Amino acid sequence: MASLPMEHRTQASADAPPIALPEFVALIAAMMALTALGIDSMLPALPAIGATLGVAEANDRQFVITSFLLGFAIAQLAHGPLSDRFGRRPILGFGLLAYAVTNVIVALSGSFTLLLIGRFAAGMAVASARVVTIALVRDCFAGRAMARVMSLAFIVFMAAPVLAPSFGELVLIFANWRFIFGGVALVSLIVAIWFLVRMPETLPPERRQPLSVGRLIGGYRFMLADRYAVGYTLAASLLTGALFGFIGSVQQIVSEVLGLPHLLVVIFACIAGTMAVGNYFNSRIVMHFGTRLISHSALCGFIGISAIHLAIAWAGYENIWTFAGLQALAMACFGLANSNFSSMAMEHMGEIAGTASSLQGFVATMGGALIGAWIGQQYDGTTVPLYAGFVISGLVALGIVLIAERGRLFRPAAG
């Protein structure tokens, strides 16, 4: 299947969720937040995990994050097609329950190798919450309405990275790091029950796709033939790599470069909070200005702010105010750009939403994980490698967007 008939390329949408909109947004956000909770809650515990399990190299502790992201990326290739064939509920319900179980396994790990295997499996399980939730939203909304709903969900979702490190640090006051993973398992179980009790199936039987190699390849070919889907997926991958590079090295930066390990939670919360503000702002203006004008402007802002930060770090003037302030501004631009990139990449994918979302998620997450791991492993006791990575990622993303848009940026076009 090289292409789909024209009438199938843009699914008609009622722009209405199956449950009340506030609960729909909250549930979507909660499921998406499980990924952030699985990453950010253990940032304060990385030194303790390394000490308990005998990790000699400080940079190797970053693999606690990287192994999770690699499993998260790979499994997306399966979750999407499975949800297109069997529906959203069974795939997402199983994934949420499996996420709870794998976090229990991680909590009981007796070696760093077993912990990394468990983290990889946990990433595979929670990948369903990324792929299927986006497909679920696409079942109910399209275009700017989808971008608005995704932005509203991101506002709630961003509470996870703001609060997750605080949760991890609080646990460490009263117990060891293993209880952090136990807490993630408990939250996952609660969200799974909420989803299974309240969310009906959004993919009716007549719209389900057969599970076959030919259909899968055809869906991939259809997506890869759409320059917007490819371009904005690659651009999102590059920006995600910058974000993962920051997440992987922020604990070391705050502790070693700034010398303020006790402020990790506060600094991280302030930076993550600006992403929530960016997404809220996007939800208020996207219906008027459109996804392209907003995301292209935000991408240019991300590059400019990162370049200024790189110059400051290179000159040796990095301090808590430059780090937190400029990083917060860059993350606000990231939030504005990335939520719109995801919506534009899915715009023509309505009939194969699950398959397209899975391939896009795989590319964005796998690319982001590898880029982020490379950036994190360059850490040398300064923030120069991090912000060099930001600038390079942003510039390459801008080049890809220019190609996708055939040189026309900032268009207040439909979509």
SULZI-V504304 format. One record per residue. N is the residue number from 0. RES is the residue in one small letter. PHI is phi in degrees with one decimal (999 if undefined). NEAR is the number of other C-alpha atoms within 10 Angstrom. Layout:
# SULZI-V504304
{{N;RES;PHI;NEAR} {N;RES;PHI;NEAR}}
This chain:
# SULZI-V504304
{{0;m;999;12} {1;a;-76.6;13} {2;s;-153.5;15} {3;l;-105.8;14} {4;p;-56.3;7} {5;m;-56.8;7} {6;e;-67.6;9} {7;h;-93.3;14} {8;r;-75.7;16} {9;t;-127.0;16} {10;q;-67.5;19} {11;a;-66.2;14} {12;s;-131.5;14} {13;a;-80.4;10} {14;d;51.3;15} {15;a;-143.2;13} {16;p;-81.3;18} {17;p;-77.0;12} {18;i;-127.6;12} {19;a;-53.6;9} {20;l;-54.7;12} {21;p;-59.6;11} {22;e;-69.1;13} {23;f;-58.5;19} {24;v;-62.8;22} {25;a;-63.4;17} {26;l;-69.3;22} {27;i;-58.5;27} {28;a;-63.8;24} {29;a;-63.6;26} {30;m;-67.3;25} {31;m;-66.0;26} {32;a;-68.5;24} {33;l;-61.2;24} {34;t;-66.3;26} {35;a;-62.6;17} {36;l;-62.8;27} {37;g;-69.8;27} {38;i;-99.3;24} {39;d;-81.9;23} {40;s;-67.4;28} {41;m;-97.5;26} {42;l;-56.8;28} {43;p;-65.8;24} {44;a;-94.7;21} {45;l;-56.1;21} {46;p;-61.2;16} {47;a;-67.2;17} {48;i;-61.8;21} {49;g;-61.2;18} {50;a;-68.2;13} {51;t;-66.7;14} {52;l;-102.3;14} {53;g;69.6;11} {54;v;-86.9;16} {55;a;-77.7;10} {56;e;-88.7;9} {57;a;-61.7;13} {58;n;-64.4;17} {59;d;-68.1;15} {60;r;-63.0;21} {61;q;-64.2;22} {62;f;-67.5;19} {63;v;-60.2;24} {64;i;-80.7;26} {65;t;-62.5;27} {66;s;-61.7;22} {67;f;-61.0;26} {68;l;-68.1;27} {69;l;-66.2;23} {70;g;-62.6;24} {71;f;-59.8;29} {72;a;-69.7;27} {73;i;-62.7;21} {74;a;-67.4;23} {75;q;-62.1;32} {76;l;-63.9;24} {77;a;-91.1;19} {78;h;-61.4;29} {79;g;-63.1;31} {80;p;-58.5;29} {81;l;-63.7;24} {82;s;-72.3;27} {83;d;-69.0;26} {84;r;-88.6;20} {85;f;-105.9;17} {86;g;102.6;23} {87;r;-77.8;27} {88;r;-62.3;20} {89;p;-64.4;13} {90;i;-70.7;21} {91;l;-70.4;27} {92;g;-61.3;19} {93;f;-63.3;15} {94;g;-61.5;24} {95;l;-65.3;27} {96;l;-67.1;19} {97;a;-64.9;21} {98;y;-63.7;30} {99;a;-63.1;24} {100;v;-65.6;20} {101;t;-66.7;24} {102;n;-69.0;27} {103;v;-64.3;22} {104;i;-60.4;22} {105;v;-61.0;25} {106;a;-61.8;20} {107;l;-96.4;16} {108;s;-61.5;17} {109;g;-104.1;12} {110;s;-144.3;14} {111;f;-66.3;19} {112;t;-62.3;12} {113;l;-63.7;14} {114;l;-61.2;21} {115;l;-65.6;19} {116;i;-63.7;19} {117;g;-63.4;25} {118;r;-65.4;30} {119;f;-59.8;25} {120;a;-65.7;25} {121;a;-63.2;29} {122;g;-61.8;30} {123;m;-62.0;26} {124;a;-67.2;28} {125;v;-77.5;31} {126;a;-58.7;35} {127;s;-59.9;31} {128;a;-69.7;27} {129;r;-83.2;24} {130;v;-68.5;31} {131;v;-72.0;32} {132;t;-65.8;22} {133;i;-65.3;24} {134;a;-62.9;27} {135;l;-62.4;21} {136;v;-63.9;23} {137;r;-66.6;30} {138;d;-60.9;26} {139;c;-106.3;20} {140;f;-139.0;23} {141;a;-146.8;26} {142;g;59.6;22} {143;r;-65.8;22} {144;a;-63.2;21} {145;m;-64.6;27} {146;a;-60.8;29} {147;r;-67.7;25} {148;v;-63.3;21} {149;m;-62.5;27} {150;s;-67.0;30} {151;l;-62.4;23} {152;a;-64.3;26} {153;f;-65.3;28} {154;i;-61.0;25} {155;v;-70.1;20} {156;f;-56.2;26} {157;m;-70.8;25} {158;a;-64.1;20} {159;a;-64.5;28} {160;p;-66.4;27} {161;v;-70.6;26} {162;l;-95.0;19} {163;a;-59.1;27} {164;p;-60.7;24} {165;s;-64.7;22} {166;f;-60.5;20} {167;g;-61.3;25} {168;e;-67.0;21} {169;l;-63.8;14} {170;v;-60.3;20} {171;l;-65.8;18} {172;i;-69.3;9} {173;f;-107.7;9} {174;a;-152.0;11} {175;n;-89.8;14} {176;w;-62.8;23} {177;r;-62.4;21} {178;f;-71.5;17} {179;i;-63.3;27} {180;f;-67.4;23} {181;g;-62.7;20} {182;g;-65.6;21} {183;v;-61.9;23} {184;a;-61.2;25} {185;l;-65.1;17} {186;v;-61.6;16} {187;s;-60.5;28} {188;l;-63.8;19} {189;i;-62.9;13} {190;v;-64.4;19} {191;a;-60.6;23} {192;i;-64.3;13} {193;w;-56.9;15} {194;f;-62.0;20} {195;l;-68.6;15} {196;v;-80.5;9} {197;r;-105.5;13} {198;m;-93.0;17} {199;p;-77.4;12} {200;e;-68.6;15} {201;t;-103.5;17} {202;l;-111.2;19} {203;p;-66.7;12} {204;p;-55.5;12} {205;e;-70.4;6} {206;r;-103.2;12} {207;r;-78.3;17} {208;q;-107.2;20} {209;p;-64.1;14} {210;l;-92.7;14} {211;s;-148.7;11} {212;v;-62.5;9} {213;g;-62.4;11} {214;r;-65.3;17} {215;l;-63.2;20} {216;i;-62.9;14} {217;g;-62.1;16} {218;g;-63.6;25} {219;y;-64.0;20} {220;r;-64.7;16} {221;f;-61.6;20} {222;m;-66.7;26} {223;l;-70.1;17} {224;a;-85.0;13} {225;d;-95.4;17} {226;r;-66.4;16} {227;y;-70.2;22} {228;a;-61.4;25} {229;v;-69.5;20} {230;g;-61.8;24} {231;y;-76.4;27} {232;t;-67.9;29} {233;l;-65.0;23} {234;a;-63.4;28} {235;a;-63.3;30} {236;s;-61.2;27} {237;l;-67.7;31} {238;l;-67.5;31} {239;t;-63.9;24} {240;g;-60.5;29} {241;a;-62.5;30} {242;l;-62.1;21} {243;f;-66.6;26} {244;g;-61.9;30} {245;f;-65.5;22} {246;i;-61.7;20} {247;g;-66.7;28} {248;s;-111.7;23} {249;v;-63.5;20} {250;q;-62.5;23} {251;q;-68.8;25} {252;i;-63.4;22} {253;v;-65.0;22} {254;s;-77.7;14} {255;e;-99.0;13} {256;v;-77.2;18} {257;l;-87.6;18} {258;g;67.1;13} {259;l;-132.2;14} {260;p;-59.4;16} {261;h;-71.7;12} {262;l;-102.8;15} {263;l;-55.6;20} {264;v;-62.2;23} {265;v;-65.8;15} {266;i;-62.9;23} {267;f;-63.9;25} {268;a;-65.0;22} {269;c;-63.7;16} {270;i;-68.4;22} {271;a;-64.7;22} {272;g;-60.8;21} {273;t;-69.4;22} {274;m;-64.7;26} {275;a;-63.8;26} {276;v;-62.9;20} {277;g;-61.5;23} {278;n;-69.8;29} {279;y;-63.6;21} {280;f;-60.5;17} {281;n;-62.2;27} {282;s;-63.3;25} {283;r;-85.1;13} {284;i;-116.3;13} {285;v;-65.2;23} {286;m;-66.5;17} {287;h;-91.5;11} {288;f;-94.5;18} {289;g;89.3;21} {290;t;-70.4;29} {291;r;-70.7;24} {292;l;-57.6;17} {293;i;-69.7;20} {294;s;-68.6;25} {295;h;-66.4;22} {296;s;-64.2;15} {297;a;-65.2;22} {298;l;-62.8;24} {299;c;-63.4;17} {300;g;-63.7;19} {301;f;-59.0;27} {302;i;-64.8;23} {303;g;-62.6;16} {304;i;-65.1;20} {305;s;-65.6;25} {306;a;-65.3;18} {307;i;-62.4;15} {308;h;-64.4;27} {309;l;-61.3;22} {310;a;-62.7;15} {311;i;-64.7;18} {312;a;-64.9;21} {313;w;-64.2;16} {314;a;-79.1;10} {315;g;84.8;12} {316;y;-105.8;11} {317;e;-65.8;20} {318;n;-148.3;15} {319;i;-59.6;15} {320;w;-75.8;11} {321;t;-67.1;15} {322;f;-64.5;20} {323;a;-67.8;19} {324;g;-66.5;15} {325;l;-70.9;18} {326;q;-64.7;24} {327;a;-62.9;22} {328;l;-64.6;18} {329;a;-63.5;25} {330;m;-70.7;25} {331;a;-63.7;24} {332;c;-65.6;27} {333;f;-58.3;27} {334;g;-60.6;30} {335;l;-65.0;29} {336;a;-74.8;29} {337;n;-70.1;23} {338;s;-64.4;23} {339;n;-75.0;31} {340;f;-57.6;25} {341;s;-61.8;23} {342;s;-67.5;26} {343;m;-67.5;25} {344;a;-65.7;24} {345;m;-97.5;29} {346;e;-56.8;22} {347;h;-101.0;22} {348;m;-106.6;25} {349;g;-56.4;23} {350;e;-74.5;22} {351;i;-125.3;29} {352;a;-56.6;27} {353;g;-66.6;33} {354;t;-64.0;32} {355;a;-64.5;30} {356;s;-62.7;31} {357;s;-68.5;31} {358;l;-68.2;26} {359;q;-63.3;30} {360;g;-64.8;27} {361;f;-60.7;25} {362;v;-63.3;22} {363;a;-65.5;23} {364;t;-78.4;28} {365;m;-63.7;23} {366;g;-60.5;21} {367;g;-63.5;27} {368;a;-64.0;29} {369;l;-69.1;19} {370;i;-64.2;23} {371;g;-63.7;30} {372;a;-64.8;26} {373;w;-63.5;17} {374;i;-62.2;23} {375;g;-63.0;28} {376;q;-72.5;19} {377;q;-82.7;17} {378;y;-52.4;18} {379;d;-129.8;14} {380;g;93.1;12} {381;t;-133.6;18} {382;t;-96.6;24} {383;v;-59.1;21} {384;p;-59.7;20} {385;l;-63.1;28} {386;y;-82.1;27} {387;a;-63.6;20} {388;g;-63.2;26} {389;f;-60.0;29} {390;v;-64.3;22} {391;i;-62.6;17} {392;s;-60.5;21} {393;g;-64.2;27} {394;l;-66.2;20} {395;v;-64.9;15} {396;a;-60.3;24} {397;l;-63.2;21} {398;g;-61.1;14} {399;i;-66.9;21} {400;v;-62.9;26} {401;l;-60.2;15} {402;i;-66.2;14} {403;a;-61.2;19} {404;e;-93.8;17} {405;r;54.3;10} {406;g;81.9;10} {407;r;-107.5;11} {408;l;-103.3;16} {409;f;63.8;15} {410;r;-74.3;15} {411;p;-81.3;14} {412;a;-83.7;10} {413;a;-63.2;12} {414;g;104.2;20}}
